[in-house]
Amino acid sequence: MTKAELIERVATDNQVSKALAEKLLNSVTDHISKCLKKNDKITLTGFGTFSVSKRKARTGRNPQTGAEIKIKATRVPKFKSGKLLKDTVGR
């Protein structure tokens, strides 16, 4: 499903315009991104939890040349699905 398809379904399910559904979806994703940037955790009960994980610096290899490269430490987004979502997908 694409973002446009999701917007269309949200608009139809809630009997609102596609423009309003898009604004709402953009607002939700923007706020999730801002919270993660501040290292906050977002829990949507039953759906899942968004959080930030830290990756340590490490040594890797360039697949083309085989040369060793240093990979910097970084923070990455993480999602852990909730029970309701797991049960829904597992059916």
Secondary structure, DSSP 8 states (H G I E B T S, - for coil): --HHHHHHHHHHHHT--HHHHHHHHHHHHHHHHHHHHTT--EEETTTEEEEEEEE--EEEE-TTT--EEEE--EEEEEEEE-HHHHHHHH-
